[in-house]
Amino acid sequence: MDDIANTFRSGTYTKIVTQEEIILYRVYGGKAGELGSYWTRTKSKGPLQSIIDSALDQNWGNTATNVSTIKVPKGTTIYEGVAAPQRGLVGGGNQVYIKKVDASWLVK
């Protein structure tokens, strides 16, 4: 889990088992898919803000031009904290890591 911890500021995050259904958002586009392990509770205010807040290194190929929304069921284990800086991007936005996201959680 060290690789994951490094994506959180100071390697600090909280393991949470959801007590109720929660809504999460993910920006994607280019090489980044609609589903993945990294999400946020914060609704996107546009690609540039999302890239800054989530420290989306542009070498990863995520254009952040699309947004997907999921409803995470009660009882799901998530890891939540603050996005770590990456290659000059400050991060600092809310970040949620989920090991396995079920496609049925997508809100269409």
TORZABA-96877 format. One record per atom (N, C-alpha, C): residue in three letters; residue number from 0; y, x, z; atom name. Coordinates in nm, 3 decimals. Atoms other than C-alpha are relative to their C-alpha. Layout:
REM residues N
vexza/pavex/yy/xx/zz/dokol
ALA/NUM/Y/X/Z/CA
...
REM end
This chain:
REM residues 108
vexza/pavex/yy/xx/zz/dokol
MET/0/-0.121/0.084/0.000/N
MET/0/0.000/0.000/0.000/CA
MET/0/0.126/0.088/0.000/C
ASP/1/-0.116/-0.090/0.000/N
ASP/1/0.225/0.312/0.002/CA
ASP/1/0.087/-0.018/-0.125/C
ASP/2/-0.077/0.019/0.124/N
ASP/2/0.326/0.259/-0.363/CA
ASP/2/0.087/-0.124/0.011/C
ILE/3/-0.074/0.125/-0.017/N
ILE/3/0.435/-0.093/-0.274/CA
ILE/3/0.111/0.021/0.104/C
ALA/4/-0.100/-0.024/-0.106/N
ALA/4/0.614/0.016/0.047/CA
ALA/4/0.121/0.074/-0.055/C
ASN/5/-0.110/-0.077/0.057/N
ASN/5/0.824/0.259/-0.158/CA
ASN/5/0.096/-0.084/-0.082/C
THR/6/-0.090/0.088/0.075/N
THR/6/0.971/-0.034/-0.353/CA
THR/6/0.095/-0.076/0.093/C
PHE/7/-0.086/0.062/-0.100/N
PHE/7/1.127/-0.161/-0.030/CA
PHE/7/0.090/0.106/0.063/C
ARG/8/-0.095/-0.094/-0.061/N
ARG/8/1.437/0.003/0.123/CA
ARG/8/-0.060/0.057/0.128/C
SER/9/0.054/-0.075/-0.115/N
SER/9/1.325/0.266/0.379/CA
SER/9/-0.149/-0.029/0.022/C
GLY/10/0.142/0.031/-0.013/N
GLY/10/0.965/0.154/0.314/CA
GLY/10/-0.027/-0.112/0.099/C
THR/11/0.010/0.103/-0.104/N
THR/11/1.030/-0.142/0.546/CA
THR/11/-0.012/-0.139/-0.062/C
TYR/12/0.021/0.138/0.045/N
TYR/12/0.896/-0.490/0.482/CA
TYR/12/-0.071/-0.077/0.110/C
THR/13/0.067/0.085/-0.097/N
THR/13/0.754/-0.783/0.675/CA
THR/13/-0.115/-0.073/-0.069/C
LYS/14/0.114/0.078/0.050/N
LYS/14/0.407/-0.929/0.618/CA
LYS/14/0.013/-0.140/0.058/C
ILE/15/-0.020/0.139/-0.042/N
ILE/15/0.439/-1.308/0.629/CA
ILE/15/-0.111/-0.085/-0.059/C
VAL/16/0.087/0.105/0.052/N
VAL/16/0.186/-1.588/0.599/CA
VAL/16/0.086/-0.125/-0.003/C
THR/17/-0.094/0.111/0.014/N
THR/17/0.388/-1.878/0.461/CA
THR/17/-0.045/-0.121/0.082/C
GLN/18/0.026/0.117/-0.084/N
GLN/18/0.413/-2.175/0.697/CA
GLN/18/0.026/-0.130/-0.075/C
GLU/19/-0.028/0.115/0.086/N
GLU/19/0.530/-2.406/0.419/CA
GLU/19/0.011/0.052/-0.142/C
GLU/20/-0.018/-0.038/0.140/N
GLU/20/0.561/-2.407/0.042/CA
GLU/20/0.137/0.064/-0.017/C
ILE/21/-0.129/-0.063/0.026/N
ILE/21/0.836/-2.170/-0.077/CA
ILE/21/0.021/0.017/-0.151/C
ILE/22/-0.039/-0.020/0.139/N
ILE/22/1.021/-2.130/-0.408/CA
ILE/22/0.046/0.145/-0.018/C
LEU/23/-0.040/-0.138/0.031/N
LEU/23/1.055/-1.781/-0.559/CA
LEU/23/0.033/0.010/-0.148/C
TYR/24/-0.047/-0.021/0.137/N
TYR/24/1.216/-1.648/-0.877/CA
TYR/24/-0.034/0.141/-0.046/C
ARG/25/0.026/-0.131/0.060/N
ARG/25/1.140/-1.361/-1.114/CA
ARG/25/0.074/0.007/-0.132/C
VAL/26/-0.062/-0.022/0.131/N
VAL/26/1.351/-1.222/-1.397/CA
VAL/26/-0.098/0.084/-0.083/C
TYR/27/0.091/-0.073/0.089/N
TYR/27/1.159/-1.096/-1.697/CA
TYR/27/0.053/-0.003/-0.143/C
GLY/28/-0.036/-0.009/0.141/N
GLY/28/1.183/-1.015/-2.065/CA
GLY/28/-0.033/0.138/-0.049/C
GLY/29/0.039/-0.130/0.055/N
GLY/29/1.107/-0.729/-2.300/CA
GLY/29/-0.145/0.028/0.035/C
LYS/30/0.136/-0.038/-0.037/N
LYS/30/0.799/-0.553/-2.158/CA
LYS/30/-0.049/-0.070/0.126/C
ALA/31/0.037/0.066/-0.126/N
ALA/31/0.801/-0.756/-1.834/CA
ALA/31/-0.042/-0.144/-0.027/C
GLY/32/0.054/0.133/0.020/N
GLY/32/0.594/-1.072/-1.822/CA
GLY/32/0.052/-0.104/0.098/C
GLU/33/-0.043/0.114/-0.080/N
GLU/33/0.659/-1.415/-1.676/CA
GLU/33/-0.059/0.004/0.141/C
LEU/34/0.066/-0.011/-0.130/N
LEU/34/0.411/-1.351/-1.394/CA
LEU/34/-0.014/0.147/0.038/C
GLY/35/0.017/-0.135/-0.051/N
GLY/35/0.391/-1.041/-1.178/CA
GLY/35/-0.001/-0.006/0.151/C
SER/36/0.008/-0.004/-0.146/N
SER/36/0.379/-0.930/-0.817/CA
SER/36/0.136/-0.002/0.069/C
TYR/37/-0.133/-0.010/-0.062/N
TYR/37/0.756/-0.892/-0.759/CA
TYR/37/0.085/-0.123/-0.029/C
TRP/38/-0.077/0.125/0.006/N
TRP/38/0.973/-1.198/-0.686/CA
TRP/38/0.119/0.011/0.096/C
THR/39/-0.114/0.005/-0.093/N
THR/39/1.289/-1.294/-0.495/CA
THR/39/0.026/-0.145/0.038/C
ARG/40/-0.042/0.134/-0.041/N
ARG/40/1.418/-1.591/-0.300/CA
ARG/40/0.134/-0.036/-0.062/C
THR/41/-0.135/0.017/0.053/N
THR/41/1.755/-1.545/-0.473/CA
THR/41/-0.003/-0.039/-0.147/C
LYS/42/-0.007/0.045/0.138/N
LYS/42/1.819/-1.741/-0.791/CA
LYS/42/0.089/0.097/-0.080/C
SER/43/-0.073/-0.096/0.084/N
SER/43/1.940/-1.516/-1.076/CA
SER/43/0.140/-0.050/-0.034/C
LYS/44/-0.137/0.029/0.042/N
LYS/44/2.314/-1.503/-1.144/CA
LYS/44/0.029/0.070/-0.132/C
GLY/45/-0.013/-0.068/0.129/N
GLY/45/2.249/-1.328/-1.476/CA
GLY/45/-0.075/0.131/-0.001/C
PRO/46/0.081/-0.121/0.013/N
PRO/46/2.061/-1.026/-1.610/CA
PRO/46/0.059/0.122/0.072/C
LEU/47/-0.058/-0.120/-0.060/N
LEU/47/2.307/-0.758/-1.495/CA
LEU/47/-0.010/-0.001/0.152/C
GLN/48/0.007/0.011/-0.146/N
GLN/48/2.324/-0.884/-1.135/CA
GLN/48/-0.144/0.018/0.048/C
SER/49/0.142/-0.013/-0.038/N
SER/49/1.944/-0.912/-1.120/CA
SER/49/-0.047/0.146/-0.011/C
ILE/50/0.038/-0.141/0.019/N
ILE/50/1.901/-0.557/-1.257/CA
ILE/50/0.054/0.085/0.115/C
ILE/51/-0.061/-0.075/-0.110/N
ILE/51/2.140/-0.423/-0.991/CA
ILE/51/-0.070/-0.031/0.133/C
ASP/52/0.056/0.041/-0.130/N
ASP/52/2.006/-0.625/-0.694/CA
ASP/52/-0.145/0.041/0.019/C
SER/53/0.143/-0.033/-0.010/N
SER/53/1.640/-0.563/-0.773/CA
SER/53/-0.029/0.143/-0.043/C
ALA/54/0.013/-0.140/0.046/N
ALA/54/1.701/-0.205/-0.899/CA
ALA/54/-0.107/0.009/-0.108/C
LEU/55/0.095/0.001/0.111/N
LEU/55/1.516/-0.276/-1.224/CA
LEU/55/0.031/0.115/-0.095/C
ASP/56/-0.015/-0.118/0.085/N
ASP/56/1.491/0.067/-1.386/CA
ASP/56/-0.023/-0.042/-0.145/C
GLN/57/0.011/0.044/0.138/N
GLN/57/1.552/0.006/-1.756/CA
GLN/57/-0.109/0.073/-0.078/C
ASN/58/0.115/-0.067/0.061/N
ASN/58/1.278/0.257/-1.842/CA
ASN/58/-0.126/-0.085/0.009/C
TRP/59/0.115/0.090/-0.015/N
TRP/59/1.036/-0.016/-1.726/CA
TRP/59/-0.001/-0.106/-0.110/C
GLY/60/-0.004/0.092/0.112/N
GLY/60/1.152/-0.234/-2.016/CA
GLY/60/0.021/-0.147/0.036/C
ASN/61/-0.029/0.139/-0.040/N
ASN/61/1.248/-0.548/-1.817/CA
ASN/61/0.145/-0.031/-0.035/C
THR/62/-0.135/0.036/0.044/N
THR/62/1.548/-0.705/-1.994/CA
THR/62/0.066/-0.103/0.092/C
ALA/63/-0.050/0.097/-0.098/N
ALA/63/1.586/-0.968/-1.717/CA
ALA/63/0.074/-0.118/-0.064/C
THR/64/-0.069/0.107/0.073/N
THR/64/1.691/-1.227/-1.977/CA
THR/64/-0.063/-0.138/0.022/C
ASN/65/0.068/0.127/-0.029/N
ASN/65/1.444/-1.497/-1.864/CA
ASN/65/-0.027/-0.010/0.149/C
VAL/66/0.031/0.021/-0.142/N
VAL/66/1.367/-1.651/-1.525/CA
VAL/66/-0.120/-0.091/0.012/C
SER/67/0.110/0.090/-0.032/N
SER/67/1.039/-1.791/-1.400/CA
SER/67/0.011/-0.039/0.147/C
THR/68/-0.005/0.054/-0.135/N
THR/68/1.003/-2.001/-1.087/CA
THR/68/-0.142/-0.037/0.042/C
ILE/69/0.131/0.040/-0.052/N
ILE/69/0.695/-2.044/-0.869/CA
ILE/69/0.017/-0.073/0.133/C
LYS/70/0.014/0.063/-0.132/N
LYS/70/0.603/-2.267/-0.576/CA
LYS/70/-0.121/0.067/0.065/C
VAL/71/0.105/-0.073/-0.070/N
VAL/71/0.404/-2.050/-0.337/CA
VAL/71/-0.058/-0.092/0.108/C
PRO/72/0.058/0.093/-0.097/N
PRO/72/0.159/-2.259/-0.135/CA
PRO/72/0.001/0.052/0.145/C
LYS/73/0.013/-0.030/-0.143/N
LYS/73/0.149/-2.272/0.245/CA
LYS/73/-0.127/0.082/0.020/C
GLY/74/0.116/-0.081/-0.032/N
GLY/74/-0.086/-2.009/0.387/CA
GLY/74/-0.016/0.124/-0.086/C
THR/75/0.005/-0.118/0.088/N
THR/75/-0.011/-1.740/0.123/CA
THR/75/0.061/0.121/0.072/C
THR/76/-0.054/-0.124/-0.057/N
THR/76/0.039/-1.380/0.241/CA
THR/76/0.099/0.061/-0.099/C
ILE/77/-0.103/-0.066/0.079/N
ILE/77/0.364/-1.229/0.112/CA
ILE/77/0.055/0.117/0.080/C
TYR/78/-0.066/-0.115/-0.062/N
TYR/78/0.548/-0.905/0.185/CA
TYR/78/0.145/-0.006/-0.044/C
GLU/79/-0.141/0.024/0.032/N
GLU/79/0.925/-0.942/0.207/CA
GLU/79/0.090/0.105/0.064/C
GLY/80/-0.097/-0.096/-0.051/N
GLY/80/1.215/-0.702/0.247/CA
GLY/80/0.116/0.013/-0.097/C
VAL/81/-0.116/-0.029/0.084/N
VAL/81/1.510/-0.543/0.070/CA
VAL/81/-0.043/0.099/-0.107/C
ALA/82/0.037/-0.087/0.112/N
ALA/82/1.469/-0.384/-0.274/CA
ALA/82/0.060/0.140/0.019/C
ALA/83/-0.043/-0.140/-0.013/N
ALA/83/1.489/-0.004/-0.261/CA
ALA/83/0.080/0.043/-0.123/C
PRO/84/-0.070/-0.056/0.116/N
PRO/84/1.726/0.196/-0.484/CA
PRO/84/-0.101/0.067/-0.095/C
GLN/85/0.083/-0.066/0.102/N
GLN/85/1.573/0.327/-0.809/CA
GLN/85/0.093/0.069/-0.099/C
ARG/86/-0.072/-0.075/0.104/N
ARG/86/1.720/0.597/-1.035/CA
ARG/86/0.146/-0.041/-0.017/C
GLY/87/-0.143/0.027/0.008/N
GLY/87/2.085/0.530/-0.953/CA
GLY/87/0.038/-0.147/0.016/C
LEU/88/-0.028/0.143/-0.025/N
LEU/88/2.053/0.150/-0.915/CA
LEU/88/-0.011/-0.024/0.150/C
VAL/89/-0.009/0.010/-0.146/N
VAL/89/2.148/0.042/-0.564/CA
VAL/89/-0.104/-0.089/0.066/C
GLY/90/0.093/0.092/-0.064/N
GLY/90/1.898/-0.239/-0.505/CA
GLY/90/0.073/-0.082/0.105/C
GLY/91/-0.064/0.074/-0.109/N
GLY/91/1.966/-0.427/-0.182/CA
GLY/91/-0.024/-0.149/-0.004/C
GLY/92/0.029/0.143/0.009/N
GLY/92/1.854/-0.769/-0.303/CA
GLY/92/-0.131/-0.035/0.072/C
ASN/93/0.124/0.048/-0.060/N
ASN/93/1.579/-0.980/-0.147/CA
ASN/93/-0.115/0.031/-0.096/C
GLN/94/0.118/-0.030/0.081/N
GLN/94/1.234/-0.872/-0.268/CA
GLN/94/-0.123/-0.054/0.071/C
VAL/95/0.126/0.051/-0.052/N
VAL/95/0.899/-1.044/-0.221/CA
VAL/95/-0.111/0.053/-0.089/C
TYR/96/0.118/-0.048/0.072/N
TYR/96/0.569/-0.883/-0.319/CA
TYR/96/-0.117/-0.090/0.034/C
ILE/97/0.121/0.081/-0.018/N
ILE/97/0.261/-1.100/-0.371/CA
ILE/97/-0.110/0.069/-0.082/C
LYS/98/0.107/-0.075/0.066/N
LYS/98/-0.065/-0.921/-0.452/CA
LYS/98/-0.053/-0.075/-0.122/C
LYS/99/0.057/0.078/0.112/N
LYS/99/-0.206/-1.201/-0.671/CA
LYS/99/0.074/-0.133/-0.011/C
VAL/100/-0.073/0.124/0.026/N
VAL/100/0.013/-1.475/-0.819/CA
VAL/100/-0.087/-0.087/-0.091/C
ASP/101/0.081/0.095/0.078/N
ASP/101/-0.174/-1.780/-0.948/CA
ASP/101/0.091/-0.069/-0.103/C
ALA/102/-0.080/0.061/0.107/N
ALA/102/-0.046/-1.912/-1.284/CA
ALA/102/0.028/-0.148/0.026/C
SER/103/-0.021/0.142/-0.030/N
SER/103/-0.081/-2.266/-1.149/CA
SER/103/0.122/-0.023/0.090/C
TRP/104/-0.120/0.011/-0.086/N
TRP/104/0.214/-2.193/-0.915/CA
TRP/104/0.128/-0.013/-0.083/C
LEU/105/-0.120/0.005/0.087/N
LEU/105/0.455/-2.178/-1.214/CA
LEU/105/0.058/-0.140/-0.004/C
VAL/106/-0.073/0.125/0.012/N
VAL/106/0.718/-2.449/-1.218/CA
VAL/106/0.055/-0.005/-0.143/C
LYS/107/-0.044/0.011/0.141/N
LYS/107/0.778/-2.566/-1.575/CA
LYS/107/0.118/-0.095/-0.013/C
REM end
